[in-house]
Amino acid sequence: MFDVILSFALAVVATVLAITLHEAAHGYAALAMGDDTARLAGRLSLNPLAHVDRFGTIVLPGFLLIAQLLTVHRVAFMFGWAKPVPVAAWKFRNPRRGMMFVAAAGPAMNFFLAWVGALGFYVTPLLGDPVLSQVFLFLFYFILANLVLGLFNLLPVPPLDGGRIVVGLLPLSAARAWARLERTGILIVVLLMFLLPAILRDYGVHFDPVGELIDRVGLPIARLLVTLAGSPADGLAMLHLLGADQGA
């Protein structure tokens, strides 16, 4: 039970950090291009409470936690999101292009943080054996949380960042049509990524896009980042082992 609680706590901390810095990156990108809306709203804060979204930060992670503990008896994956950072696109010289760069800042921050996590394997041998495995586990969750959050947000459906990037790239008429998904896009994504797999599982149909995203994209990129960061061999070996333990 202690191992489950510890695993959950590390996963939550890693996910909260990934989400908080993702949202802060949007605000700072907007500020750099002349929009101080996020700053005036207090959304440039690194305090996670400033970015809490009732469903994305509390309900969905809670559902994932309970579902995993009841089915696989461990926390294999945590995911969520925060309140969108307010942006006044009209303050940008080119509103569509400005929103595109603001949207791209979030995933870019997550990929950068994943690389920082890979570099963290250099530090862990200095900490000693009593906490070494916990630090390795946290780094695994931190790298994976950032990669999954970054990749998930690049799905080309508004209001996800990828959808807003697509709106900035499409011709104006097509961009307007695609932007109309803003109100229902997140509902479509939640239904396809989370609810539909749970329903199909009851009928013996395997459909797990989140699991596939982790197994086929997230973990391979995590291993690549650790390799590119030049992390010690034992760090890479531990990442492979943790990936196997988490169902990779």
ZAMI-782313 format. One record per residue (C-alpha): residue number from 1; residue in three letters; x, y, z. Coordinates in Angstrom, 1 decimal, decimal comma. Each point is the difference from the previous one (the first is absolute). Example, Ala and Ser with C-alpha at 12.3 -4.5 7.8 and 13.67 -1.06 7.14 Angstrom:
+-----+------+--------+--------+--------+
| seq | type |     c1 |     c2 |     c3 |
+-----+------+--------+--------+--------+
|   1 |  ALA |   12,3 |   -4,5 |    7,8 |
|   2 |  SER |    1,4 |    3,4 |   -0,7 |
+-----+------+--------+--------+--------+
END
This chain:
+-----+------+--------+--------+--------+
| seq | type |     c1 |     c2 |     c3 |
+-----+------+--------+--------+--------+
|   1 |  MET |    0,0 |    0,0 |    0,0 |
|   2 |  PHE |    2,8 |    2,4 |    0,8 |
|   3 |  ASP |    1,6 |   -0,6 |   -3,4 |
|   4 |  VAL |   -3,4 |    0,8 |   -1,6 |
|   5 |  ILE |   -0,3 |    3,3 |    2,0 |
|   6 |  LEU |    3,5 |    1,0 |   -0,8 |
|   7 |  SER |   -0,4 |   -0,8 |   -3,7 |
|   8 |  PHE |   -3,2 |    2,1 |    0,0 |
|   9 |  ALA |    1,6 |    2,9 |    1,8 |
|  10 |  LEU |    3,0 |    0,1 |   -2,4 |
|  11 |  ALA |   -2,3 |   -0,2 |   -3,0 |
|  12 |  VAL |   -2,2 |    2,8 |    1,3 |
|  13 |  VAL |    3,0 |    2,3 |    0,7 |
|  14 |  ALA |    1,5 |   -0,7 |   -3,4 |
|  15 |  THR |   -3,3 |    0,6 |   -1,8 |
|  16 |  VAL |   -0,8 |    3,2 |    2,0 |
|  17 |  LEU |    3,4 |    1,4 |   -0,9 |
|  18 |  ALA |   -0,4 |   -0,8 |   -3,6 |
|  19 |  ILE |   -3,5 |    1,6 |   -0,2 |
|  20 |  THR |    1,0 |    3,1 |    2,0 |
|  21 |  LEU |    3,1 |    0,8 |   -2,1 |
|  22 |  HIS |   -1,9 |   -0,8 |   -3,2 |
|  23 |  GLU |   -2,6 |    2,6 |    0,8 |
|  24 |  ALA |    2,6 |    2,5 |    1,2 |
|  25 |  ALA |    1,8 |   -0,3 |   -3,3 |
|  26 |  HIS |   -3,2 |    1,0 |   -1,9 |
|  27 |  GLY |   -0,2 |    3,2 |    2,2 |
|  28 |  TYR |    3,6 |    0,9 |   -0,4 |
|  29 |  ALA |   -0,1 |   -0,5 |   -3,7 |
|  30 |  ALA |   -3,0 |    2,3 |   -0,3 |
|  31 |  LEU |    1,7 |    2,6 |    2,2 |
|  32 |  ALA |    3,1 |   -0,1 |   -2,2 |
|  33 |  MET |   -2,2 |    0,9 |   -3,0 |
|  34 |  GLY |   -1,7 |    2,9 |    1,8 |
|  35 |  ASP |   -3,0 |   -1,6 |    1,8 |
|  36 |  ASP |    0,0 |    0,5 |    3,8 |
|  37 |  THR |   -3,4 |   -1,5 |    0,6 |
|  38 |  ALA |    1,4 |   -3,1 |    1,7 |
|  39 |  ARG |    2,2 |    2,0 |    2,2 |
|  40 |  LEU |   -2,8 |    2,3 |    1,1 |
|  41 |  ALA |   -2,1 |   -3,1 |    0,7 |
|  42 |  GLY |    2,7 |   -1,4 |    2,2 |
|  43 |  ARG |    0,5 |   -3,0 |   -2,4 |
|  44 |  LEU |    3,8 |    0,4 |   -0,3 |
|  45 |  SER |    0,2 |   -1,5 |    3,4 |
|  46 |  LEU |    1,9 |   -3,3 |    0,6 |
|  47 |  ASN |   -2,5 |   -0,7 |    2,8 |
|  48 |  PRO |   -2,0 |   -3,0 |   -1,2 |
|  49 |  LEU |   -3,2 |    1,2 |    1,7 |
|  50 |  ALA |   -0,1 |    3,0 |   -2,4 |
|  51 |  HIS |   -0,5 |   -2,5 |   -2,9 |
|  52 |  VAL |   -2,4 |   -2,5 |    1,5 |
|  53 |  ASP |   -2,9 |   -1,1 |   -2,2 |
|  54 |  ARG |   -2,8 |   -1,9 |    1,7 |
|  55 |  PHE |   -0,2 |   -2,8 |   -2,6 |
|  56 |  GLY |    3,5 |   -0,1 |   -1,5 |
|  57 |  THR |    1,9 |    0,4 |    3,3 |
|  58 |  ILE |   -2,3 |   -1,8 |    2,5 |
|  59 |  VAL |   -2,7 |   -2,2 |   -1,6 |
|  60 |  LEU |    1,9 |   -1,6 |   -2,8 |
|  61 |  PRO |    3,2 |   -0,8 |    2,0 |
|  62 |  GLY |   -2,2 |   -1,3 |    2,8 |
|  63 |  PHE |   -1,9 |   -2,3 |   -2,4 |
|  64 |  LEU |    3,3 |   -1,3 |   -1,5 |
|  65 |  LEU |    1,3 |   -0,6 |    3,5 |
|  66 |  ILE |   -3,0 |   -1,9 |    1,2 |
|  67 |  ALA |   -0,4 |   -2,0 |   -3,2 |
|  68 |  GLN |    3,6 |   -1,1 |    0,0 |
|  69 |  LEU |    0,1 |   -1,0 |    3,7 |
|  70 |  LEU |   -3,2 |   -2,0 |   -0,5 |
|  71 |  THR |    1,2 |   -1,7 |   -3,2 |
|  72 |  VAL |    3,7 |   -0,4 |   -0,1 |
|  73 |  HIS |    0,7 |    0,9 |    3,6 |
|  74 |  ARG |    2,6 |    2,6 |   -0,7 |
|  75 |  VAL |    0,4 |    3,5 |   -1,5 |
|  76 |  ALA |    1,3 |   -0,6 |   -3,5 |
|  77 |  PHE |   -1,1 |    3,3 |   -1,5 |
|  78 |  MET |   -1,2 |    3,4 |    1,1 |
|  79 |  PHE |   -1,3 |    2,8 |   -2,3 |
|  80 |  GLY |   -1,8 |    3,3 |    0,3 |
|  81 |  TRP |    0,0 |    3,6 |   -1,0 |
|  82 |  ALA |   -0,4 |    3,5 |    1,5 |
|  83 |  LYS |   -2,2 |    3,0 |   -0,7 |
|  84 |  PRO |    0,9 |    1,5 |   -3,3 |
|  85 |  VAL |    2,1 |    3,1 |    0,3 |
|  86 |  PRO |   -1,9 |    3,1 |   -1,0 |
|  87 |  VAL |    1,4 |    1,6 |   -3,2 |
|  88 |  ALA |   -1,2 |    3,1 |   -1,8 |
|  89 |  ALA |    0,9 |   -0,9 |   -3,6 |
|  90 |  TRP |   -1,0 |    3,4 |   -1,3 |
|  91 |  LYS |    3,1 |    1,5 |    1,7 |
|  92 |  PHE |    2,3 |   -2,0 |   -2,3 |
|  93 |  ARG |    1,1 |    1,5 |   -3,3 |
|  94 |  ASN |   -1,3 |   -3,1 |   -1,7 |
|  95 |  PRO |   -2,7 |   -1,6 |    2,2 |
|  96 |  ARG |   -0,1 |   -3,4 |   -1,6 |
|  97 |  ARG |    3,8 |   -0,3 |   -0,2 |
|  98 |  GLY |    0,4 |    1,3 |    3,5 |
|  99 |  MET |   -2,4 |   -2,6 |    1,4 |
| 100 |  MET |    1,8 |   -2,7 |   -1,9 |
| 101 |  PHE |    3,3 |    0,9 |    1,7 |
| 102 |  VAL |   -1,7 |    0,3 |    3,4 |
| 103 |  ALA |   -1,5 |   -3,4 |   -0,5 |
| 104 |  ALA |    3,3 |   -1,5 |   -1,1 |
| 105 |  ALA |    1,7 |    1,3 |    3,2 |
| 106 |  GLY |   -1,7 |   -2,5 |    2,2 |
| 107 |  PRO |    1,1 |   -3,2 |   -1,7 |
| 108 |  ALA |    3,4 |    1,5 |   -0,6 |
| 109 |  MET |    0,3 |    0,6 |    3,8 |
| 110 |  ASN |   -1,0 |   -3,7 |    0,6 |
| 111 |  PHE |    2,6 |   -1,3 |   -2,4 |
| 112 |  PHE |    2,7 |    2,2 |    1,6 |
| 113 |  LEU |   -1,0 |   -1,2 |    3,4 |
| 114 |  ALA |    0,1 |   -3,7 |   -1,1 |
| 115 |  TRP |    3,6 |    0,7 |   -1,2 |
| 116 |  VAL |    0,8 |    1,6 |    3,4 |
| 117 |  GLY |   -1,4 |   -3,1 |    1,6 |
| 118 |  ALA |    2,3 |   -2,2 |   -2,1 |
| 119 |  LEU |    3,0 |    2,2 |    1,1 |
| 120 |  GLY |   -1,1 |   -0,7 |    3,6 |
| 121 |  PHE |    1,3 |   -3,5 |   -0,2 |
| 122 |  TYR |    3,5 |    1,5 |    0,4 |
| 123 |  VAL |   -0,9 |    1,3 |    3,4 |
| 124 |  THR |   -1,7 |   -3,2 |    1,4 |
| 125 |  PRO |    3,2 |   -2,0 |    0,7 |
| 126 |  LEU |    1,1 |    2,8 |    2,4 |
| 127 |  LEU |   -3,0 |   -0,4 |    2,2 |
| 128 |  GLY |    0,8 |   -3,5 |    1,4 |
| 129 |  ASP |   -1,9 |   -3,3 |    0,1 |
| 130 |  PRO |   -2,8 |    0,8 |    2,4 |
| 131 |  VAL |   -1,7 |    2,4 |   -2,3 |
| 132 |  LEU |    1,4 |   -1,0 |   -3,4 |
| 133 |  SER |   -2,9 |   -2,2 |   -1,1 |
| 134 |  GLN |   -2,5 |    2,7 |    1,0 |
| 135 |  VAL |    1,9 |    2,7 |   -2,0 |
| 136 |  PHE |    0,2 |   -2,3 |   -3,0 |
| 137 |  LEU |   -3,7 |   -0,6 |    0,2 |
| 138 |  PHE |   -0,8 |    3,7 |    0,3 |
| 139 |  LEU |    2,2 |    0,7 |   -3,0 |
| 140 |  PHE |   -1,8 |   -2,7 |   -2,0 |
| 141 |  TYR |   -3,4 |    1,6 |    0,9 |
| 142 |  PHE |    1,3 |    3,5 |   -0,7 |
| 143 |  ILE |    1,4 |   -0,9 |   -3,4 |
| 144 |  LEU |   -3,1 |   -2,0 |   -0,9 |
| 145 |  ALA |   -2,5 |    2,6 |    1,3 |
| 146 |  ASN |    1,6 |    2,7 |   -2,0 |
| 147 |  LEU |    0,2 |   -2,0 |   -3,2 |
| 148 |  VAL |   -3,6 |   -1,2 |    0,2 |
| 149 |  LEU |   -1,3 |    3,5 |    0,9 |
| 150 |  GLY |    2,0 |    1,5 |   -2,9 |
| 151 |  LEU |   -1,0 |   -2,7 |   -2,5 |
| 152 |  PHE |   -3,6 |    0,0 |    1,1 |
| 153 |  ASN |   -0,3 |    3,8 |   -0,3 |
| 154 |  LEU |    1,4 |   -0,3 |   -3,6 |
| 155 |  LEU |   -3,1 |   -1,9 |   -1,1 |
| 156 |  PRO |   -1,4 |    2,3 |   -2,7 |
| 157 |  VAL |   -3,4 |    0,7 |    1,7 |
| 158 |  PRO |   -0,9 |    3,3 |    1,6 |
| 159 |  PRO |    0,2 |    1,0 |    2,8 |
| 160 |  LEU |    3,1 |   -2,1 |    0,3 |
| 161 |  ASP |    3,2 |    1,7 |   -1,0 |
| 162 |  GLY |    0,4 |   -2,1 |   -3,2 |
| 163 |  GLY |   -3,4 |    1,2 |   -1,1 |
| 164 |  ARG |    0,9 |    3,6 |    0,5 |
| 165 |  ILE |    3,3 |   -0,5 |   -1,9 |
| 166 |  VAL |   -2,1 |   -1,5 |   -2,9 |
| 167 |  VAL |   -2,2 |    3,1 |    0,1 |
| 168 |  GLY |    3,1 |    2,2 |   -0,4 |
| 169 |  LEU |    1,2 |   -2,0 |   -3,0 |
| 170 |  LEU |   -3,2 |   -0,5 |   -2,0 |
| 171 |  PRO |   -1,4 |    2,5 |   -2,5 |
| 172 |  LEU |   -2,4 |    2,5 |    1,7 |
| 173 |  SER |   -3,2 |   -1,7 |   -1,2 |
| 174 |  ALA |    1,1 |   -3,5 |    1,1 |
| 175 |  ALA |    1,4 |    1,4 |    3,2 |
| 176 |  ARG |   -3,3 |    1,5 |    1,0 |
| 177 |  ALA |   -1,8 |   -3,3 |   -0,7 |
| 178 |  TRP |    2,6 |   -1,9 |    2,0 |
| 179 |  ALA |   -0,1 |    2,5 |    2,9 |
| 180 |  ARG |   -3,8 |   -0,8 |    0,4 |
| 181 |  LEU |    1,1 |   -3,2 |    1,7 |
| 182 |  GLU |    1,2 |    2,1 |    3,0 |
| 183 |  ARG |   -3,2 |   -0,6 |    2,0 |
| 184 |  THR |   -0,3 |   -3,7 |   -0,5 |
| 185 |  GLY |    3,5 |   -1,1 |   -0,8 |
| 186 |  ILE |    1,0 |   -0,9 |    3,5 |
| 187 |  LEU |   -3,2 |   -2,1 |    0,5 |
| 188 |  ILE |    0,8 |   -1,9 |   -3,2 |
| 189 |  VAL |    3,6 |   -0,7 |    1,1 |
| 190 |  VAL |   -1,2 |   -1,1 |    3,5 |
| 191 |  LEU |   -2,6 |   -2,3 |   -1,5 |
| 192 |  LEU |    2,4 |   -1,6 |   -2,5 |
| 193 |  MET |    3,1 |   -0,2 |    2,3 |
| 194 |  PHE |   -1,6 |   -1,0 |    3,3 |
| 195 |  LEU |   -3,7 |   -0,8 |    0,1 |
| 196 |  LEU |   -0,3 |   -2,1 |   -3,3 |
| 197 |  PRO |    2,9 |   -2,3 |    1,0 |
| 198 |  ALA |   -1,6 |   -0,7 |    3,4 |
| 199 |  ILE |   -3,4 |   -0,8 |   -1,7 |
| 200 |  LEU |    1,6 |   -2,2 |   -2,7 |
| 201 |  ARG |    2,0 |   -1,8 |    2,6 |
| 202 |  ASP |   -3,2 |   -1,3 |    1,5 |
| 203 |  TYR |   -0,8 |   -1,6 |   -3,3 |
| 204 |  GLY |    3,4 |   -1,6 |   -0,4 |
| 205 |  VAL |    1,3 |    2,5 |   -2,5 |
| 206 |  HIS |    3,5 |    1,3 |    0,5 |
| 207 |  PHE |    0,2 |    3,7 |   -0,8 |
| 208 |  ASP |    2,5 |    2,0 |    2,1 |
| 209 |  PRO |    1,3 |    3,1 |   -1,8 |
| 210 |  VAL |    1,6 |    1,4 |    3,1 |
| 211 |  GLY |    1,8 |   -3,3 |    0,7 |
| 212 |  GLU |    1,2 |   -0,1 |   -3,6 |
| 213 |  LEU |    1,2 |    3,6 |    0,2 |
| 214 |  ILE |    2,1 |   -0,9 |    3,1 |
| 215 |  ASP |    1,3 |   -3,4 |   -1,3 |
| 216 |  ARG |    0,7 |    0,9 |   -3,6 |
| 217 |  VAL |    0,9 |    3,7 |    0,2 |
| 218 |  GLY |    0,6 |    1,2 |    3,6 |
| 219 |  LEU |    2,3 |   -2,7 |    1,3 |
| 220 |  PRO |    2,1 |   -0,3 |   -3,2 |
| 221 |  ILE |    0,5 |    3,8 |    0,0 |
| 222 |  ALA |    0,8 |   -0,1 |    3,7 |
| 223 |  ARG |    2,7 |   -2,6 |   -0,6 |
| 224 |  LEU |    1,3 |    2,0 |   -2,9 |
| 225 |  LEU |    0,2 |    3,2 |    2,1 |
| 226 |  VAL |    1,9 |   -1,9 |    2,8 |
| 227 |  THR |    2,4 |   -1,3 |   -2,7 |
| 228 |  LEU |    0,5 |    3,5 |   -1,6 |
| 229 |  ALA |    0,5 |    1,6 |    3,4 |
| 230 |  GLY |    3,0 |   -2,3 |    0,4 |
| 231 |  SER |   -1,4 |   -1,3 |    3,3 |
| 232 |  PRO |    1,9 |   -2,8 |    1,8 |
| 233 |  ALA |   -0,6 |   -3,5 |   -1,2 |
| 234 |  ASP |   -1,8 |   -0,9 |    3,3 |
| 235 |  GLY |   -2,4 |    2,8 |   -0,5 |
| 236 |  LEU |   -0,9 |   -1,3 |   -3,5 |
| 237 |  ALA |   -0,3 |   -3,5 |    1,4 |
| 238 |  MET |   -2,3 |    1,1 |    2,8 |
| 239 |  LEU |   -2,2 |    1,9 |   -2,5 |
| 240 |  HIS |   -0,3 |   -3,2 |   -2,1 |
| 241 |  LEU |   -0,9 |   -2,0 |    3,1 |
| 242 |  LEU |   -2,5 |    2,6 |    1,2 |
| 243 |  GLY |   -1,6 |    0,1 |   -3,4 |
| 244 |  ALA |   -0,4 |   -3,8 |    0,1 |
| 245 |  ASP |   -1,5 |    0,2 |    3,5 |
| 246 |  GLN |   -2,5 |    2,7 |   -1,1 |
| 247 |  GLY |   -1,3 |   -2,2 |   -2,8 |
| 248 |  ALA |    2,1 |    1,2 |   -2,9 |
+-----+------+--------+--------+--------+
END
